[in-house]
Amino acid sequence: MGRVVSRRSFLAMGLAAGAGTLLGGGVSGSASAAADSARAGLPDLCVVSGTGYYGNTLKAVEAIGGIGRFVGRGSKVGLLVNHPFRNLGTHVNPEIALAVLKMCHEAGAQTVYDLKAAPSGYWQRSPRAKELTGEIRTLRSGGEYVDVVVPKGRFLKKGEVLRELLEADVLINVSIGKDHEGTRFSGILKNMMGAATYSTCRFFHFGHGRGGWYGDVEFLSQCVADINLLRRADLSISDCTELVTTNGPFGPGKLARPQKIVAGVDPVAVDAYCTRFLGLDAGAVGMIRLSAASGLGQADLTRTKIVEL
């Protein structure tokens, strides 16, 4: 367990928002945000419980400094949402994604990119879609892939990713913690594969030369860590409200309903926290262990300040 701050103690802190919009450029952006947390006394993670997903997302972000800490007026935001699947518990609830979109607009973002365009009808699954039609219509899709080199990548040395992933002033990664057939857990870190081409993702699965989609899970897990070296999210939000605990990532599968939303500046810590909802030890999840070893964040939650609301 991390260092959990009670609601009463948290409210008594009178926390001030940290400064925060940082240009894209690899690990340094959110590493600096984590340093801001320590300086300002802000929690590293906030976990909000309950069924009011839209409002709880707003609360979680406010608790770690507010959206203004990450999104400045006139900034370009890359929003990477895990929303391609249709089965319950396999995709981010649109209430959560819409809350993030609304916050970005209220903070004065100039442009918000839905880096991986939402499938038809995704936003309309939320009863708030009509109310936020204007914000949804302003979303721009990332579309052009560029060749990149991963200088510190252990296995992934080069690949193709969306240009906007690298050029956005702010990257917000919104994923769902769920089961995965190969890696046993999928969350914030693995969601970065959504910004890469099919051929690059295929390398994650087959670049080891041993055959099979999950012929070498350690190789796949290290590639996940490597792609996160290109651009670590400035803000990570994990949907752990309803999730599949079997037959992931596509489902259908057995469902758990923790009814939690987890937000933080450290994607490794966010994923490490969310493994509990699948009964997993974070240290046994390869991509979390290897991402921490690559300097992408903190997997040891005893060294993480957590507030639970």
RODO-2510 file (C-alpha; in nm, 4 decimals, decimal comma):
residues 309
     n   res          X          Y          Z
     1     m     0,0000     0,0000     0,0000
     2     g     0,1076     0,3566    -0,0627
     3     r     0,0954     0,6389     0,1881
     4     v    -0,2775     0,7034     0,1939
     5     v    -0,4032     1,0460     0,2988
     6     s    -0,7523     1,0540     0,4479
     7     r    -1,0181     1,2810     0,3005
     8     r    -1,0125     1,4971     0,6147
     9     s    -0,6330     1,5327     0,6096
    10     f    -0,6365     1,6053     0,2383
    11     l    -0,8954     1,8796     0,2648
    12     a    -0,6980     2,0346     0,5498
    13     m    -0,3865     2,0653     0,3344
    14     g    -0,5182     2,3606     0,1353
    15     l    -0,3243     2,2339    -0,1663
    16     a    -0,2176     2,4810    -0,4299
    17     a    -0,2013     2,3860    -0,7941
    18     g     0,1476     2,3412    -0,9324
    19     a     0,2701     2,5071    -1,2468
    20     g     0,2664     2,2685    -1,5158
    21     t     0,2206     2,2689    -1,8875
    22     l     0,5316     2,1209    -2,0419
    23     l     0,6206     2,0720    -2,4023
    24     g     0,6375     1,7183    -2,5306
    25     g     0,9773     1,5635    -2,5247
    26     g     0,9982     1,2262    -2,3611
    27     v     1,0199     1,1321    -1,9987
    28     s     1,1225     1,4715    -1,8651
    29     g     0,7760     1,6297    -1,8938
    30     s     0,5892     1,4201    -1,6418
    31     a     0,9006     1,3553    -1,4357
    32     s     0,9015     1,7303    -1,3771
    33     a     0,5302     1,7154    -1,2943
    34     a     0,6073     1,4517    -1,0327
    35     a     0,8729     1,6815    -0,8878
    36     d     0,6128     1,9598    -0,8818
    37     s     0,3903     1,7307    -0,6753
    38     a     0,6571     1,6858    -0,4124
    39     r     0,7359     2,0576    -0,3961
    40     a     0,3714     2,1637    -0,3680
    41     g     0,2714     1,8883    -0,1261
    42     l     0,0310     1,7465    -0,3811
    43     p    -0,0572     1,3763    -0,3820
    44     d     0,0938     1,1638    -0,6577
    45     l    -0,2327     0,9761    -0,7061
    46     c    -0,5962     1,0389    -0,6280
    47     v    -0,8501     0,7567    -0,6155
    48     v    -1,2177     0,8496    -0,6176
    49     s    -1,4878     0,5918    -0,5444
    50     g    -1,8484     0,5929    -0,6572
    51     t    -2,0808     0,5686    -0,9531
    52     g    -2,0839     0,9350    -1,0579
    53     y    -1,8109     0,8813    -1,3141
    54     y    -1,8166     1,2268    -1,4722
    55     g    -1,8060     1,4170    -1,1442
    56     n    -1,5582     1,1748    -0,9898
    57     t    -1,3165     1,2319    -1,2780
    58     l    -1,3328     1,6061    -1,2119
    59     k    -1,2666     1,5427    -0,8410
    60     a    -0,9691     1,3147    -0,9089
    61     v    -0,7948     1,5690    -1,1316
    62     e    -0,8726     1,8567    -0,8959
    63     a    -0,7126     1,6635    -0,6103
    64     i    -0,3760     1,6427    -0,7862
    65     g    -0,3659     2,0124    -0,8697
    66     g    -0,6468     2,0711    -1,1174
    67     i    -0,6475     2,0629    -1,4954
    68     g    -0,4809     2,4054    -1,5069
    69     r    -0,1663     2,2435    -1,3736
    70     f    -0,1387     2,0484    -1,6982
    71     v    -0,3309     2,2377    -1,9665
    72     g    -0,2471     2,6022    -2,0301
    73     r    -0,4527     2,8528    -2,2261
    74     g    -0,3827     2,8165    -2,5975
    75     s    -0,2168     2,4760    -2,5598
    76     k    -0,2521     2,1755    -2,7876
    77     v    -0,3644     1,8629    -2,6036
    78     g    -0,3186     1,5062    -2,7198
    79     l    -0,5920     1,2877    -2,5706
    80     l    -0,5154     0,9161    -2,5954
    81     v    -0,8299     0,7264    -2,4957
    82     n    -0,8641     0,3486    -2,4907
    83     h    -1,2025     0,3305    -2,6625
    84     p    -1,1883     0,0915    -2,9609
    85     f    -1,3646    -0,2106    -2,8067
    86     r    -1,7381    -0,2516    -2,7476
    87     n    -1,7778    -0,5164    -2,4761
    88     l    -1,8498    -0,3923    -2,1259
    89     g    -1,5365    -0,3563    -1,9163
    90     t    -1,2995    -0,3347    -2,2142
    91     h    -1,3097     0,0374    -2,2936
    92     v    -1,3033     0,3684    -2,1095
    93     n    -1,6506     0,4782    -2,0049
    94     p    -1,7311     0,7834    -2,2215
    95     e    -1,8455     0,9757    -1,9111
    96     i    -1,4810     0,9769    -1,7989
    97     a    -1,3416     1,0785    -2,1377
    98     l    -1,6022     1,3553    -2,1699
    99     a    -1,5087     1,4913    -1,8282
   100     v    -1,1481     1,5186    -1,9430
   101     l    -1,2514     1,6839    -2,2686
   102     k    -1,4669     1,9361    -2,0811
   103     m    -1,1825     2,0200    -1,8432
   104     c    -0,9439     2,0809    -2,1330
   105     h    -1,1869     2,3282    -2,2876
   106     e    -1,2455     2,5057    -1,9588
   107     a    -0,8688     2,5403    -1,9153
   108     g    -0,8523     2,7198    -2,2509
   109     a    -0,6942     2,4530    -2,4714
   110     q    -0,6656     2,5731    -2,8299
   111     t    -0,6893     2,2247    -2,9822
   112     v    -0,7721     1,8826    -2,8425
   113     y    -0,6692     1,5834    -3,0534
   114     d    -0,8468     1,2513    -3,0134
   115     l    -0,5241     1,0793    -3,1093
   116     k    -0,6890     0,7503    -3,1926
   117     a    -1,0269     0,8534    -3,3338
   118     a    -1,3219     0,7166    -3,1382
   119     p    -1,5321     0,4474    -3,3057
   120     s    -1,8731     0,5480    -3,4343
   121     g    -2,1229     0,6011    -3,1559
   122     y    -1,8686     0,5988    -2,8726
   123     w    -1,9454     0,9439    -2,7328
   124     q    -2,3203     0,8904    -2,7725
   125     r    -2,3068     0,6068    -2,5191
   126     s    -2,2948     0,8801    -2,2570
   127     p    -2,6122     1,0676    -2,1607
   128     r    -2,3938     1,3812    -2,1512
   129     a    -2,3088     1,3605    -2,5213
   130     k    -2,5906     1,5944    -2,6228
   131     e    -2,4932     1,8518    -2,3616
   132     l    -2,1303     1,8429    -2,4783
   133     t    -2,1956     1,8232    -2,8533
   134     g    -1,9962     2,1413    -2,9118
   135     e    -1,6871     2,0073    -2,7367
   136     i    -1,7105     1,6736    -2,9195
   137     r    -1,7339     1,8482    -3,2562
   138     t    -1,4150     2,0438    -3,1908
   139     l    -1,2119     1,7249    -3,1457
   140     r    -0,9471     1,6770    -3,4110
   141     s    -0,8109     1,3374    -3,5049
   142     g    -0,4457     1,2492    -3,5219
   143     g    -0,3787     1,1044    -3,8631
   144     e    -0,0206     1,1301    -3,9820
   145     y     0,2371     0,8780    -3,8672
   146     v     0,6056     0,9657    -3,8532
   147     d     0,9195     0,7579    -3,8205
   148     v     1,0848     0,7878    -3,4813
   149     v     1,4002     0,6651    -3,3143
   150     v     1,3908     0,5494    -2,9525
   151     p     1,7448     0,6334    -2,8354
   152     k     1,7125     0,4628    -2,4959
   153     g     1,4898     0,1801    -2,6155
   154     r     1,6147    -0,1627    -2,5171
   155     f     1,4257    -0,3620    -2,7824
   156     l     1,2190    -0,1003    -2,9635
   157     k     1,4809     0,1114    -3,1389
   158     k     1,2552     0,2720    -3,3976
   159     g     0,8915     0,2800    -3,4988
   160     e     0,6056     0,4820    -3,6400
   161     v     0,3786     0,6899    -3,4162
   162     l     0,1268     0,9675    -3,4587
   163     r     0,2908     1,3037    -3,5152
   164     e     0,0504     1,4722    -3,2739
   165     l     0,1656     1,2418    -2,9936
   166     l     0,5033     1,4123    -3,0072
   167     e     0,3946     1,7626    -3,1037
   168     a     0,1153     1,8150    -2,8508
   169     d     0,2027     2,0462    -2,5633
   170     v     0,0250     1,8128    -2,3224
   171     l    -0,0398     1,4382    -2,3369
   172     i    -0,3306     1,2967    -2,1376
   173     n    -0,3539     0,9181    -2,1332
   174     v    -0,6999     0,7855    -2,0425
   175     s    -0,7159     0,4084    -2,0215
   176     i    -0,8926     0,1238    -1,8477
   177     g    -0,7305    -0,1243    -1,6119
   178     k    -0,8298    -0,4713    -1,7317
   179     d    -0,7209    -0,8263    -1,8013
   180     h    -0,4980    -0,9035    -2,0974
   181     e    -0,4505    -1,2498    -2,2445
   182     g    -0,0760    -1,2093    -2,2864
   183     t     0,0509    -0,9621    -2,0272
   184     r    -0,2272    -1,0293    -1,7705
   185     f    -0,2756    -0,6563    -1,7226
   186     s    -0,3442    -0,3676    -1,9574
   187     g    -0,3615    -0,0055    -1,8519
   188     i    -0,1977     0,3330    -1,9002
   189     l     0,1430     0,2087    -2,0134
   190     k     0,0094    -0,0381    -2,2671
   191     n    -0,2380     0,2147    -2,4044
   192     m     0,0558     0,3945    -2,5659
   193     m     0,0507     0,1231    -2,8319
   194     g    -0,2665     0,2926    -2,9564
   195     a    -0,0532     0,5760    -3,0930
   196     a     0,1622     0,3428    -3,3052
   197     t     0,1056     0,1840    -3,6461
   198     y    -0,0003    -0,1776    -3,6864
   199     s     0,3464    -0,2712    -3,8119
   200     t     0,5108    -0,1183    -3,5052
   201     c     0,2683    -0,2956    -3,2711
   202     r     0,3308    -0,6179    -3,4602
   203     f     0,6999    -0,5842    -3,3767
   204     f     0,6069    -0,5838    -3,0083
   205     h     0,4521    -0,9268    -3,0584
   206     f     0,6826    -1,0875    -3,3134
   207     g     1,0133    -0,8966    -3,3063
   208     h     1,1641    -1,1587    -3,0782
   209     g     1,1385    -1,4176    -3,3568
   210     r     0,9897    -1,6900    -3,1366
   211     g     0,6483    -1,6993    -3,2998
   212     g     0,3010    -1,6462    -3,1595
   213     w     0,1342    -1,3252    -3,0468
   214     y     0,2566    -1,3867    -2,6931
   215     g     0,5625    -1,5969    -2,7670
   216     d     0,7789    -1,3705    -2,5501
   217     v     0,5795    -1,1635    -2,3005
   218     e     0,8981    -1,0163    -2,1514
   219     f     0,9929    -0,8803    -2,4946
   220     l     0,6435    -0,7373    -2,5411
   221     s     0,6543    -0,5814    -2,1950
   222     q     0,9916    -0,4190    -2,2582
   223     c     0,8654    -0,2764    -2,5886
   224     v     0,5765    -0,1200    -2,3950
   225     a     0,8293     0,0419    -2,1633
   226     d     1,0351     0,1545    -2,4629
   227     i     0,7473     0,3291    -2,6417
   228     n     0,6646     0,5176    -2,3232
   229     l     1,0183     0,6591    -2,3342
   230     l     0,9132     0,8540    -2,6432
   231     r     0,6567     1,0556    -2,4526
   232     r     0,5418     0,9890    -2,0989
   233     a     0,1928     1,1176    -2,0277
   234     d     0,1681     1,4417    -1,8324
   235     l    -0,1605     1,3253    -1,6805
   236     s    -0,2808     0,9650    -1,6537
   237     i    -0,6399     0,8670    -1,5727
   238     s    -0,7429     0,5052    -1,5302
   239     d    -1,1022     0,3850    -1,5490
   240     c    -1,1407     0,1106    -1,2891
   241     t    -1,5164     0,1380    -1,2576
   242     e    -1,6162    -0,1766    -1,4506
   243     l    -1,3505    -0,4020    -1,6000
   244     v    -1,2986    -0,7502    -1,7393
   245     t    -1,0903    -0,9805    -1,5215
   246     t    -1,0872    -1,2591    -1,7825
   247     n    -1,0728    -1,2797    -2,1624
   248     g    -0,9100    -0,9392    -2,2032
   249     p    -0,8417    -0,7199    -2,3794
   250     f    -1,1433    -0,7731    -2,6082
   251     g    -1,3900    -0,9533    -2,3817
   252     p    -1,6570    -1,0448    -2,3114
   253     g    -1,5302    -1,1678    -1,9793
   254     k    -1,5983    -1,1908    -1,6094
   255     l    -1,6620    -0,8420    -1,4719
   256     a    -1,5399    -0,6700    -1,1582
   257     r    -1,6900    -0,3396    -1,0471
   258     p    -1,4432    -0,1592    -0,8197
   259     q    -1,6114     0,1745    -0,9070
   260     k    -1,2796     0,3621    -0,8845
   261     i    -1,1208     0,6346    -1,0942
   262     v    -0,7457     0,6786    -1,0493
   263     a    -0,5615     0,9916    -1,1627
   264     g    -0,1938     1,0770    -1,1308
   265     v     0,1171     1,2323    -1,2778
   266     d     0,3070     0,9015    -1,2760
   267     p     0,1775     0,6387    -1,5236
   268     v     0,3778     0,3607    -1,3606
   269     a     0,2286     0,4324    -1,0190
   270     v    -0,1227     0,4575    -1,1649
   271     d    -0,0890     0,1146    -1,3273
   272     a     0,0748    -0,0305    -1,0153
   273     y    -0,2216     0,0839    -0,8060
   274     c    -0,4782    -0,0545    -1,0502
   275     t    -0,3375    -0,4096    -1,0584
   276     r    -0,5096    -0,4775    -0,7249
   277     f    -0,8474    -0,4784    -0,8973
   278     l    -0,7421    -0,7911    -1,0850
   279     g    -0,5823    -0,9513    -0,7799
   280     l    -0,2315    -0,9010    -0,9218
   281     d     0,0990    -0,8032    -0,7646
   282     a     0,2331    -0,4991    -0,9519
   283     g     0,5878    -0,6330    -0,9228
   284     a     0,4864    -0,9419    -1,1178
   285     v     0,3515    -0,7404    -1,4146
   286     g     0,6388    -0,7177    -1,6610
   287     m     0,5543    -0,3845    -1,8226
   288     i     0,5244    -0,2135    -1,4828
   289     r     0,8489    -0,3597    -1,3509
   290     l     1,0400    -0,2821    -1,6705
   291     s     0,8941     0,0685    -1,7042
   292     a     1,0034     0,1487    -1,3504
   293     a     1,3501     0,0120    -1,4295
   294     s     1,3589     0,2370    -1,7371
   295     g     1,3039     0,5440    -1,5186
   296     l     0,9442     0,6027    -1,6236
   297     g     0,7994     0,6155    -1,2750
   298     q     0,7573     0,4615    -0,9329
   299     a     0,6163     0,1104    -0,8944
   300     d     0,6710     0,1014    -0,5171
   301     l     0,3503     0,2492    -0,3787
   302     t     0,4982     0,2797    -0,0281
   303     r     0,6916     0,5721    -0,1785
   304     t     0,3828     0,7259    -0,3348
   305     k     0,1468     0,9748    -0,1730
   306     i    -0,2104     0,8622    -0,2355
   307     v    -0,5339     1,0392    -0,1481
   308     e    -0,8582     0,8407    -0,1494
   309     l    -1,1892     1,0260    -0,1758
***
